[in-house]
Amino acid sequence: MSNPITVTCAPCCWGVDDVDNPHLPPWERVLDEARDAGFGGLELGPYGYIPLDLKSVTEALESRGLSIIAGTIFDDLVDPANRGNLLRQTDEICGLITGLPKPETHAGQRFEAPYLTMMDWGHEERDYAAGHSDRAPRLHAKAWAGMISNIRAVAELARDKYGVRAVIHPHAGGYVEFADEIARIVEEIPADLAGLCLDTGHMDYSGMDPVATLRRYWPRVDYIHFKDIDDAVYGQVKRDRIRFFDACAKGVMCPIGRGRIDYAAVRALLTELGYGGYITIEQERDPRNTGSILDDLAASRSFLARAGF
């Protein structure tokens, strides 16, 4: 059965990942171009990029016919000393996104948007091992328990105070990336507390089959990200000792349909399993490489339309 799916985008398509990067475009431009590219919604992006001002952001979204599908915590989820910062971000992000124009709810959607996506980040030893399960250090038991405790605290605050569904996003270069780590997360974080946001590009980059992984964890998949991977660039960056976003700057992420991921198989699986709701396109890049953004987004949207999305 095919349920309605709305395709949205994220500020990382404009290279917005690090809010301290001096080359980021103004957030209003991202909203303008998301509208011009035909999207009805987008993610909030990293904490501090789009201002946490309800009035101005509401006006900006409504004037462009957009809505925010998800807020994002992209930070160190491991360190217990970071708990206060994580909870502050959760409070401020959820306070904003629940006050903004509410996204439509589709048939087949388990939880209403907006979501709170949670990604671990900020560890050099894992950043340089992104995509290499065999050489990536794993957390020892105490550190893993600390991360689980932080994730639980964020998800409980989002759920209990704001009614926001937290979704854990395995991300290349963080401590929740590889198949063994996803399996542990699902085992240790209960389904009533948080789901998963699985990303086709991150799964493929990190050595997993996107279709098989989506099927395996389907009972926990509440939200999905789409990327595609340029096979030639991927082969190059896998041979180098390189940070994940440096790989993105080299063009490892390409418009959907031009890469190595089998989106016909993804569409067949989502139809079989009755997914409905939102899918967000992400194509990370260097923010200085902005000339092809709208062309790339148009190519991705056109391909996905032909693929039945």
N, C-alpha and C positions, 0 to 999 in steps of 0.2 A: 504494500500500500504506500502511495506517495502522499505525504502530508506537506503542508505549505512550509517552505523554507525561504527566509529572507537573507540575502547576502549583504554583509556589511563590511566595513574596513576599519583600519586602526592607524593611529598616527605613526607607527613604525614604518608604514609604507612611504612616509616622507623622511625617514631616517631619525625619527624621534624615539630615542631609547634612553639617552642620558640627558637629563634636563640641564646639566652644566655645559653641554656642548655649545660653543658659541655660534655654530652654524645652523642652528635649528630655525625653521620657518616660523613666522608668527602663527599662533594657534587659530586666529581668525582665517588665515589663508588655508589652513588644513580643512576647516569647516567649509569654506567656499568651494574648494576643489573636490571635497567629498560629495557635496551637493551637485557640482557640475558633472562629476563622473557618474551620477545617477544613483548614488547610494541613499537610502533612507535613514541610515544610522551608522554609528561608529563607536569605537571604544573611547574611554576617557584618556587613555594613554598614561604614561608614567606620572607618578605623584608630583604635582607642582607645575605640570606643563599647561594644561587648561586650568584657569584660576578656579579656586574653590569658592566662588561667589555665585550664589544661587540666582540672583536677579539677572546679572549680566549674562551668565551662561544660558539661562532659560530664554532670554530674549534672542541671543545669538542662534540657538537651536531652532526656536519657533520661526524666526524670520527666514530660515533656510529649509524648513521642513524636515529637520533631522531629530533623532533621539539618541541617547546614550544607552548602549546595550550592556556595557560592563565597565566597572572601575577596575583598576589594576594596582596590586601590590607587587613590586618588582624590587626585592630587597633581600637582605640577609635573613633567612628564616631559621638559621641554625643557632646563632649566638643568643643565649638566654638574656644577656645584657641588652639586646635589641628589642626586648618584649615591649617596653613602653613606647618606643618609636613605632612599632608595628601596630599597636592598639590605637595610638593617636591617628595614624594614617587611616586605619579602618573606620574610626569614628568620623573623621572628616570626609573621607570618600563616600561612605555609605550615607552620611547626612546629606551630601550633595546629590548623589544619583537617585536617591529616593524622593527628592523634592523636584526633580526635573520632569519634563513631559514623559509619561510612561510609555515604553515600547508596547506594541501590540503583542498579545499572546496568541500563539498558533496551536491548532490541533496537533497533538503528538508531543507537545512541549511539557516536560516533566515539572519544571519550575519556572515561574515567571521571571523575565528579565526586569531590571538589570541584575547582573551577576557581579560577584567580586572574584576576579581571577587572582590567584596567588602563585608567584614564581620565585623560587630561590635564586639569589644572585649575589655576587660580590666576593668570590673565592678564586684567587689567581691560580691555585693548583688545579682547580677543576676547569677554569676557563681555557687554559692551555691544553687540557685533555678532552675538550668537547668533541663528541663523536667517537672517542676511543675508549670503549668500555674496558679493554684489556689493560690500559695504563692509567685509568682514572682512579685516584684514591677514593676509598669509601669512608664514611664516617664510622668512628668507633661507637660502641654501644651507648656510652653516656651522651655523646654529641648527637647521635640519632634520636635518643629519647628527648633531648632538649629541643630539637627541631619539631618533633611530633607535638610536644607540649605547646610550642609557639603556634603551630598550625591550628591546634585545637582552640587555643585562646582567641585567635583571630576569627575563626569560623563561628565560635559560640557568640562572640560579640556581634558579628554581622547578622546572624540568625535571630538571636534573642532580643536585640535592641531595635533592629531595622527590618527584619523579615527578609534579608538578602541571602541568597544562596551562594555560599563560597564554593569555588571550583578550583582544584589544584591542577596547575598546568606544568607538566614535566617540560623542562627547558634545557636545551644544550648549554653546557657550561655551568650549570648549577648542580646542587647535590640531590636533586630529584630529576634524573635524566634517563637512566638506562632501565632495561626490562626488570632487573632484580629490584631496583628501587621503587618502581611503580607497583610491583607486586607487594612490597612491604607497606607502602603507603595505603593501598587498598585494604590490607589486612588490619592495619592499626588505626585507621581513621574510619569511624562508623559511617554508614551510608546516610543516616539521618542528620549527620553533622556537615558533611561536605561531599561533593561529587568530583568528577574529573572534567577538565577541559583538555581534550586530546588534540594535538596539532599534527597534521599529516607531515609537514616539513620537519619538525623536530623529531618525530618518530623515525622518519627515513634517515635523517642526518645521523641519528644515534644508533643505527643498526637494526631497527625494528621494521617489520612489515606493517604499514598503516592499516590495511584492511584486516589483517589477522589480529592486530592489537585492539582496534576498535571492536571487533567481534568479541574478543576475550573479555574486555572490560565493559561491554555494553550496558550492563545494569547500573554502572556508575557514571556513564557518560551523559552529562547534562548540557554540554556546550562544546562546539567544535571550531577549531581554527584550520584554515587552508593555506598552504604554501606549496611551492614547487621548487625543485632543486635541479640546477644545471649540472648535468652529469660530468661534463669535462672539467668545469671549475671545481666540482666536488672532488674529483680525482686528484686535482692539483693540491687543494687545501688539506686533504687527508695525508698527503705526503709531507706537509710542512708542519712545524710546531707553531701553531697560530691560534690566536684568540678567536672566539666565535664571531664577534662583531667585526673583526678584521677579515674573516672569511666572507661575511656579508658584504663588506665594502668591496671585495674582489668580485662580487656578483654571483655568489653561490646560490642565492635565492633569485629565481627568475619568474616571469609571468606564468600563471597557471596554464598548463597545457603545453608549455615549451620544455618541460623538464622530464624527470624520470619517474614521477609518481603516476600510477594507473588510476586516473579519475573515473574512467568508466566502471571499474570495479568498485570504487568508493561509492559512486552513485547507486549501483546495483545493491550494495550492502545497505545503504541508508534507506532505500526504498523497501527492501525486504524487511528491515527492522522497524520501519515506520517512524523514522526521525522527523520531527517537526520543530521549528523554532528558528534559531539564528546560526549562521556560519560566517565567521569573520575572516576576510582575506588579510594576510600579513605578508609583506615582501620587504624584509629588512634591507636597509641600504645605508651608505654613507649619506648624510644629509646634504653634502655638497654635490651629490649626484642626483640632481632634482629634475633634469631636463626631460626624463622619460616617465615621470610618475603617472601623469594622466594617460599617456599611451599604454603604459604597463597595466594600469587598472582597467582600462577599456579592453585590452587584450584578455585579461583574466576574466572579466565579466562576460565578454563575448564567448569565450571558450566554455565557461560554466553554463551559460544559457544553452549552447548547443548540446552540452552534456546532460541537460535536463534539470538544471538548478534554476 
